[in-house]
Amino acid sequence: MKADAFTAVTDVADAQRNAQLLFRMENVPFCRWHTKARIVMGSATFFDAFDALSLAFVLPVLVGLWHLTQAEVGLLIAAGYAGQVIGALFFGWLAERIGRVPSISMTVGLMSVMSIACAFAGNFHMLFALRFLQGIGVGGEVPIAATYINELSQAKGRGRFFILYELIFPLGLLAAAQVGSFVVPTFGWHYMFLVGGIPGMVILLFLLKLPESPRWLVSKGRYESAGRVIDGLEASTTRRTLDVQRDHVEIEKRMKALVDVQAAGTKRKGSWRELFSPIFRKRTFVVWVLWGASYFVANGINNWLPTLYKTVYHLPLQQALRMASITNVLSTCAVLVCALLVDRIGRRRWAGACFFVSCALLTLLTVLGADNVWTVAILASSAYAVMGTTTVLLYLYTPEIYPTRMRAIGTGLATSWLRLASAAAPILTGMVLSAHGIGWVFLMFAASAAVGLITSRFMIETSNRALEEISS
């Protein structure tokens, strides 16, 4: 009995200590400290996106150089995504064990080294193997980065802060498109991989200097380490969300809520099994379908368009690559609009609207027959741009719906479905294109968007709510 009483007292004391640290963190509005972390982590995400898309702008050259079939093109695209499944699962698990910063540093090192190695690939089989290994790093980087940035953010305005960070991903895709359309025809396909790999090694040095996530440190009972990180945060600005003298009633209310949440989760460790517990089962299955549906459309379109322009519509190489780059220009603009409006509109309504619009555009393209290259460029690029905001939104939404003890695991496992969908999409696109023609390809993408539209109705709303409140 005495031991049980002592344990109960200790648990309450831990909950109060946790709550105090988390309140201090939530009470500092977004400032230069947050921005610095966002820039460094965003730089890694930028080259993650660059590396993910670089192959799409190399393939039109390799098709002729290595005499690749449409099936082999699909396999090369799928190789990276197959590796990303492993990376998302393994590094998501590792980030819960050793921390966010060490894990993401490993992923950036791996994907950068493999990108440089891809430049020296001499045949289909070698490039396939290297892209698979590179995919392991690429797949681990983004979900851990999303988890890290979410855990640094406060409740109010988290959507805007996070998606402005995530804007770096479509900017990376845009850079890959612009660089690819110039570098590949001018210098050769090898240089595309070097441009993506070498800067990543430099960014790795800055990543290693980032502070660890205070929320992760608190969840591991490393209170002194968490306190030092939060001390640095507080020292970076004099501004506070709530004033101790003026807002003492609100402070007491929030502290009590945090203590209750922390007490409920004291001594609990996250595991794969908890993802399917009664509290999280529905959330888990919903985000899995959303990830799969959205990325089947987005990466299916984005990875195949350069090759479609050249092989189906017979555009010259440079014009095909420039046409493909339009897709990523539109996507970047759409994500910026999402960042400005998502906290006001809400995650659920934004996702539903995007799935609907994308499905409508792709259905229209199918009805029109997809015979005209400019019709394809306008409608397919617009559908991708709209869907691109949902793919970014999911990196915000998924870490929000899980507690700290299982946030990286849950996000990593959810993003593995985007990898599977992204691996399946290019293979199925090649098969459908060969058997039925280009119109059926866009009909397939429209059907995937329709699945996402139906599933989005089951999302929970997370806008402007503290992470601890959402996951309780």
C-alpha positions in Angstrom: 0.0 0.0 0.0 2.8 2.4 0.9 4.6 1.6 -2.3 1.4 2.3 -4.3 0.8 5.6 -2.5 4.4 6.6 -3.1 4.0 5.8 -6.8 0.8 7.8 -7.1 2.4 10.8 -5.4 5.4 10.5 -7.8 3.1 10.3 -10.8 1.3 13.4 -9.8 4.5 15.3 -9.2 5.8 14.2 -12.6 2.5 15.3 -14.2 2.8 18.7 -12.6 6.4 19.1 -13.7 5.6 18.0 -17.2 2.7 20.4 -17.3 4.8 23.3 -16.1 7.4 22.8 -18.8 4.8 22.4 -21.5 3.0 25.5 -20.4 6.2 27.5 -20.5 6.8 26.3 -24.0 3.2 27.1 -25.1 3.4 30.5 -23.5 6.2 31.8 -25.8 4.7 33.0 -29.2 6.4 32.2 -32.4 9.8 34.0 -32.6 13.3 33.9 -34.1 14.1 30.7 -32.1 11.2 28.9 -33.9 12.2 30.4 -37.2 15.8 29.2 -37.0 14.7 25.7 -36.3 12.2 25.9 -39.2 14.8 27.1 -41.6 17.4 24.5 -40.8 14.9 21.6 -40.8 13.2 23.1 -43.9 16.6 23.1 -45.7 16.8 19.3 -45.1 13.2 18.9 -46.3 14.0 21.0 -49.4 16.6 18.6 -50.6 14.4 15.6 -49.6 11.9 16.9 -52.1 14.6 17.7 -54.6 16.0 14.1 -54.4 12.5 12.6 -54.5 11.7 14.3 -57.9 15.1 14.4 -59.5 14.6 11.0 -61.2 11.5 12.3 -63.0 13.7 14.8 -64.9 16.4 12.3 -65.6 14.1 9.6 -67.0 13.3 11.2 -70.4 17.1 11.0 -71.1 17.5 7.5 -69.7 14.6 6.2 -71.7 16.6 6.7 -74.9 20.0 6.1 -73.5 19.3 2.8 -71.8 16.3 1.8 -74.0 14.0 1.6 -71.1 10.5 0.2 -71.5 7.5 1.8 -69.8 7.4 -0.9 -67.3 11.1 -0.3 -66.4 10.4 3.5 -66.1 7.6 2.6 -63.6 10.0 0.3 -61.6 12.7 2.9 -61.4 10.2 5.5 -60.0 8.8 2.8 -57.6 12.3 1.8 -56.3 12.7 5.0 -54.4 9.2 4.8 -52.8 9.7 1.2 -51.8 12.8 2.3 -49.9 10.8 5.1 -48.4 8.4 2.6 -46.8 11.3 1.0 -44.9 12.7 4.4 -44.0 9.5 5.8 -42.7 8.9 2.7 -40.5 12.4 2.2 -39.2 13.3 5.9 -38.5 9.9 6.6 -37.1 10.6 3.8 -34.5 14.1 5.1 -34.0 13.0 8.7 -33.4 10.9 7.5 -30.4 14.0 5.7 -29.0 16.9 8.1 -29.5 15.3 11.4 -30.3 14.2 13.5 -33.3 17.5 15.3 -34.1 19.9 12.3 -34.2 17.4 10.2 -36.3 16.8 12.9 -38.8 20.5 13.6 -39.1 21.0 9.9 -40.1 18.3 10.2 -42.8 19.8 13.3 -44.3 23.3 11.8 -44.4 22.0 8.6 -46.1 19.9 10.3 -48.7 22.7 12.7 -49.6 25.4 10.1 -50.0 23.1 7.9 -52.1 22.2 10.9 -54.3 25.9 11.4 -55.1 26.2 7.7 -55.8 23.3 7.8 -58.3 25.3 10.2 -60.4 27.8 7.3 -61.1 25.2 4.6 -61.9 26.0 3.0 -65.2 22.8 0.9 -65.8 19.2 0.2 -64.9 20.0 -2.3 -62.2 22.6 -0.1 -60.4 20.3 2.9 -60.5 17.4 0.9 -59.2 19.4 -0.3 -56.2 20.8 3.1 -55.4 17.4 4.8 -55.6 16.0 2.1 -53.2 18.7 2.9 -50.7 18.3 6.6 -51.1 14.6 6.1 -50.6 15.2 4.8 -47.1 16.8 8.1 -46.1 14.2 10.2 -47.9 11.3 8.2 -46.4 12.6 8.7 -42.8 13.4 12.5 -43.1 10.0 14.1 -43.8 7.8 12.4 -41.1 10.4 13.0 -38.4 10.8 16.6 -39.5 7.1 17.1 -39.4 6.9 15.6 -35.9 9.7 17.8 -34.7 8.3 21.1 -36.1 4.8 20.2 -34.7 6.3 19.6 -31.3 8.0 23.0 -31.3 4.8 24.8 -32.2 2.2 26.3 -29.9 -1.5 25.8 -30.4 -2.5 29.2 -31.8 -1.4 29.6 -35.4 0.3 26.2 -35.6 -1.2 25.5 -39.0 0.2 28.6 -40.6 3.6 28.2 -38.9 3.9 24.6 -40.0 2.6 24.9 -43.5 4.9 27.8 -44.1 7.7 25.4 -43.1 6.2 22.7 -45.3 6.1 25.2 -48.2 9.8 24.3 -48.5 8.8 20.9 -49.9 6.9 22.1 -53.0 9.7 24.7 -53.3 12.1 21.7 -53.4 10.0 20.1 -56.1 9.9 23.4 -58.0 13.6 23.7 -57.8 14.1 20.2 -59.0 11.8 21.0 -62.0 13.6 24.3 -62.8 17.1 22.9 -62.3 16.2 19.7 -64.1 14.9 21.6 -67.2 18.2 23.4 -67.4 20.9 21.1 -66.0 19.9 17.8 -67.7 19.8 19.1 -71.3 22.9 21.4 -70.8 25.3 19.3 -68.6 23.8 15.8 -68.6 21.7 13.7 -66.3 24.5 12.9 -63.8 24.7 16.4 -62.5 21.1 16.4 -61.5 21.9 13.9 -58.7 25.1 15.8 -57.7 23.1 19.0 -57.2 20.7 17.2 -54.9 23.4 15.3 -52.9 26.3 17.7 -52.2 24.3 20.5 -50.4 22.7 17.9 -48.1 26.1 17.1 -46.6 26.5 20.7 -45.6 23.0 20.9 -44.1 23.8 17.9 -42.0 26.3 20.0 -40.0 23.5 22.5 -39.1 21.0 19.8 -38.2 23.4 18.3 -35.6 23.3 21.7 -33.8 19.5 21.9 -33.4 18.0 21.5 -29.9 16.1 18.3 -29.2 12.3 18.5 -29.1 11.3 19.5 -25.5 8.1 17.5 -25.8 10.1 14.4 -26.5 12.5 15.1 -23.7 9.6 15.6 -21.3 8.0 12.3 -22.4 11.2 10.5 -21.6 11.5 12.1 -18.1 14.6 14.2 -19.1 13.3 17.3 -17.4 16.6 19.1 -16.9 17.4 18.7 -20.6 13.9 19.9 -21.6 14.2 22.8 -19.1 17.5 23.9 -20.7 16.0 23.9 -24.2 12.9 25.9 -23.0 15.3 28.3 -21.1 16.9 29.0 -24.5 13.5 29.5 -26.1 12.3 32.0 -23.4 15.6 33.9 -23.5 15.2 34.5 -27.2 12.2 36.8 -26.7 10.5 38.8 -24.0 7.0 38.3 -25.4 4.6 35.9 -23.8 1.1 34.7 -24.8 -0.3 35.1 -21.3 0.9 37.6 -18.7 1.4 36.1 -15.2 -0.3 39.1 -13.4 -3.1 39.9 -15.9 -4.1 36.4 -17.0 -3.6 34.4 -13.8 -7.1 32.8 -14.0 -6.5 31.6 -17.6 -3.1 30.3 -16.6 -4.5 28.3 -13.7 -7.2 26.9 -16.0 -4.6 25.8 -18.6 -2.2 24.4 -16.1 -5.0 22.3 -14.5 -5.9 20.9 -18.0 -2.3 20.1 -18.7 -1.8 18.4 -15.4 -4.9 16.2 -16.0 -3.7 15.2 -19.4 -0.1 14.5 -18.2 -1.4 12.5 -15.2 -3.4 10.3 -17.5 -0.4 9.5 -19.7 2.2 9.2 -16.9 4.5 6.1 -17.2 2.9 5.1 -20.5 5.1 4.2 -23.4 4.1 4.5 -27.0 3.9 1.3 -29.2 2.6 0.2 -32.5 -0.2 -1.6 -30.7 -1.7 1.6 -29.3 -2.3 2.9 -32.8 -5.1 0.4 -33.0 -6.5 1.1 -29.5 -10.2 2.2 -29.3 -9.1 5.9 -29.0 -6.8 6.0 -32.0 -8.0 3.2 -34.3 -10.4 5.3 -36.3 -7.8 8.2 -36.6 -5.2 5.7 -37.8 -7.3 4.1 -40.5 -8.5 7.5 -41.7 -5.1 9.0 -42.1 -3.8 5.9 -43.8 -6.4 6.2 -46.5 -5.9 9.9 -46.9 -2.2 9.5 -47.3 -2.6 6.7 -49.9 -5.3 8.5 -51.9 -3.7 11.9 -52.1 -0.2 10.7 -52.9 -1.4 8.2 -55.5 -2.7 11.2 -57.4 0.0 13.7 -56.6 3.1 11.6 -57.2 1.5 9.6 -60.0 1.0 12.8 -61.9 4.2 14.6 -60.9 6.5 11.7 -61.7 5.0 10.7 -65.0 4.2 14.1 -66.6 7.7 14.8 -68.0 7.8 11.4 -69.6 4.2 11.7 -70.9 5.0 15.0 -72.5 7.9 13.4 -74.4 6.6 9.9 -75.2 2.8 10.4 -75.6 2.7 14.0 -76.9 6.1 14.0 -78.6 7.4 17.3 -77.2 11.2 18.0 -77.5 13.1 17.2 -74.3 13.6 20.8 -73.1 10.0 21.8 -73.8 8.7 18.6 -72.0 10.7 19.5 -68.9 9.7 23.1 -68.9 6.0 22.1 -69.3 6.4 19.7 -66.4 7.9 22.5 -64.2 4.6 24.4 -64.5 3.0 21.8 -62.3 5.3 22.7 -59.4 4.9 26.4 -59.9 1.1 26.1 -59.4 1.6 23.7 -56.5 3.9 26.2 -54.6 1.3 29.0 -55.1 -1.5 26.7 -53.8 0.4 25.7 -50.7 1.1 29.4 -49.9 -2.7 30.0 -50.0 -3.2 27.0 -47.8 -0.8 28.3 -45.2 -2.6 31.6 -44.9 -6.1 30.1 -44.7 -5.9 26.6 -43.1 -6.2 27.8 -39.4 -9.3 29.8 -40.4 -11.0 27.2 -42.6 -9.9 24.1 -40.7 -8.1 20.9 -41.6 -11.2 18.8 -42.3 -13.0 21.3 -44.6 -9.8 22.1 -46.5 -8.9 18.5 -47.2 -12.5 17.7 -48.3 -12.6 20.7 -50.7 -9.3 19.8 -52.3 -10.2 16.1 -52.9 -13.4 17.3 -54.5 -11.8 19.9 -56.8 -9.0 17.5 -57.8 -11.5 14.7 -58.6 -13.6 17.1 -60.7 -10.7 18.3 -62.8 -9.4 14.8 -63.5 -12.8 13.6 -64.4 -13.2 16.5 -66.8 -9.8 15.7 -68.3 -11.0 12.1 -68.8 -14.2 13.2 -70.5 -12.4 15.5 -72.8 -10.2 12.6 -73.9 -6.7 14.0 -72.8 -5.8 14.4 -76.5 -4.5 17.9 -76.4 -1.2 18.6 -74.6 -2.3 22.0 -73.3 -5.6 20.6 -71.9 -3.5 18.1 -70.0 -1.0 20.7 -68.9 -3.7 23.0 -67.5 -6.1 20.4 -65.9 -3.6 17.8 -64.7 -1.3 20.5 -63.3 -4.2 22.2 -61.6 -5.4 18.9 -60.1 -1.9 18.2 -58.8 -1.6 21.7 -57.4 -4.8 21.4 -55.4 -4.0 17.9 -54.3 -0.5 19.1 -53.3 -2.0 21.3 -50.6 -3.6 18.2 -49.1 -0.3 16.2 -49.1 1.3 19.1 -47.2 -1.7 19.4 -44.9 -1.4 15.7 -43.9 2.1 16.3 -42.6 0.5 18.9 -40.2 -2.6 16.9 -39.4 -1.1 13.4 -38.7 1.4 14.4 -35.9 -1.4 16.4 -34.3 -3.7 13.5 -33.7 -1.2 11.3 -31.7 0.4 11.9 -28.3 4.2 12.6 -28.0 4.9 9.0 -26.9 3.8 7.7 -30.3 3.8 10.7 -32.6 6.8 9.7 -34.6 5.7 6.1 -34.8 2.2 7.1 -35.9 3.4 9.6 -38.4 6.1 7.2 -39.8 3.6 4.4 -40.3 1.0 6.7 -41.9 3.5 8.1 -44.3 4.5 4.5 -45.3 1.1 4.4 -47.1 2.1 7.4 -49.2 5.2 5.5 -50.2 3.2 2.4 -51.1 0.8 4.5 -53.1 3.6 6.4 -54.7 5.3 3.2 -55.7 2.1 1.7 -57.0 1.0 4.7 -59.0 3.9 4.8 -61.5 3.7 1.1 -62.1 -0.1 1.1 -62.6 0.2 4.2 -64.8 2.7 2.4 -67.1 0.4 -0.6 -67.2 -2.8 1.3 -67.8 -1.1 3.6 -70.4 0.1 0.6 -72.4 -3.2 -1.3 -72.2 -5.9 1.4 -72.4 -4.4 4.8 -73.2 -3.9 8.1 -71.5 -7.6 8.8 -70.8 -7.9 5.8 -68.5 -4.8 7.0 -66.5 -6.5 10.2 -65.5 -9.7 8.3 -64.7 -7.7 6.1 -62.3 -6.4 9.3 -60.6 -9.9 10.7 -60.4 -11.2 7.5 -58.6 -8.4 7.8 -56.0 -9.4 11.4 -55.3 -13.0 10.3 -54.8 -11.9 7.8 -52.2 -10.0 10.6 -50.4 -13.1 12.8 -50.5 -15.3 10.2 -48.8 -12.6 9.5 -46.2 -12.0 13.1 -45.3 -15.5 13.3 -43.8 -14.2 11.2 -40.9 -11.3 13.6 -39.9 -11.4 15.3 -36.5 -10.8 19.0 -36.4 -7.4 20.0 -34.8 -7.1 23.7 -35.6 -5.9 26.0 -32.7 -5.9 23.2 -30.1 -2.9 22.2 -28.0 -1.3 18.9 -29.0 -1.9 17.5 -25.5 -5.6 18.4 -25.7 -6.1 16.7 -29.1 -4.4 13.5 -28.1 -6.1 13.1 -24.7 
